Amino acid sequence: MPKSPTPDDKRMAGQARLAAIVIAAAAVIWVGGNLLGGRLGWDPRYAFLLDFSALAAFVWGLVVTWRVWRRRGN
């Protein structure tokens, strides 16, 4: 009989799900923003802002994923 997930398991699953959503949304917004900015001739500083925002979202998502992975191993 499978054991039911503990509240900690549910919390970690929620954190992992949130990290996945943030990473996916950042990728879509980053690519879409760069395509749109190139077509509309946006100033390059907006491209850098978009790049740094996406980078921050990716780093945050990877840190959260790493923390969930480390907790799961113990």
N, C-alpha and C positions, 0 to 999 in steps of 0.2 A: 504494500500500500504506500503510495507516495506521501511524503510528509508535506504539510501545508507550509507555505512561506511565512517566515517570521516578519514582524513589522520592519526590522532592519533590512531584510531581503527586499521588501516592497519599496522601502525608501531608496535603496541602491538602484533598483530597477527604474524608479522614477527619475533619479539623477542621470542614469545612463540614457534613458529615453530623451530627456531634456537636452543632454549634450549632443545626441544624434540629430535632433531637430535643429539646434543652433548651428551645427556644422553644415548641415544640408541647406538651411536657409541662407547662411552666409555665402556659400558657394554659388547658389542661384542668384542672389542679389549682386554679388561681386561680378559674375560673368555678365549678367543682364545690364548692370550699371556701366560696365566698361564698353559693352556693345552700344548701348544707348548714348553714352558720352562721346564715343567716337563718331557716331552718325550725326549728333547734334552739335559737335564742335565745342564741347565743354572745355573750360580752362583746365590745364593739367593739374592744378592744385586739387581739383575735385577728384581726379583719378587717384592721386596720392592719398587723399582722405578716405576714399573708398577702399584702397589697398590696405591701409593701416587699420581700418575698421574690420575688414575681413580677417586680417592677420590676428587681431586681438580676439575675435570670435573663435578662430581656429585654435589659438593657444589656450583659451579658456576651455573649449571643448575637450582638447587633448588632456589638459590637467585634470578635469573632472573625470574623464574616462580612466586615466591612470590611477586616480585615487580610488575609484570603484573597483578596478582590477586588483589593486593592492589589498583592499579590504576583503575582497572575495577570496583571495588566496590564503588568508589567515583563518 
